[in-house]
Amino acid sequence: MTGHGHLPILWLKPNSIDPEPDLLQQVLCQVTEALGNQHHLTPQPIQAQVEELSALLGKQGSDIIYHLAAWLNGLGLKLTVTVATPSQNLTREGNRSAELVID
């Protein structure tokens, strides 16, 4: 976790086609498991969330972002997009970063 409650999730490479297509799902599954363990959930609700995520990420279209935000909200997380200032636009070898803000 970085400062101010931000958790860097993924480095996105412009002009790259699916650099690691399963990375987002793997990370979100790990977050789900960690939150489930923290809240002493049994494996069944955790597995249900993971299956819901898998179905969600298998969909096509622009509505996926809204469904992902709702799925994260169900875990007590919030999807946030932040506009970088000109000096922050390029980070780590010209890659742009995406962040999840955890409130």
Secondary structure, 3 states (H helix, E strand, C coil): CCHHHEEEEEEECCCCCCCCCCHHHHHHHHHHHHHHHHCCCCHHHHHHHHHHHHHHHCCCCCCHHHHHHHHHHHCCCEECCCCCCHHHCCECCCEEEEEEECC
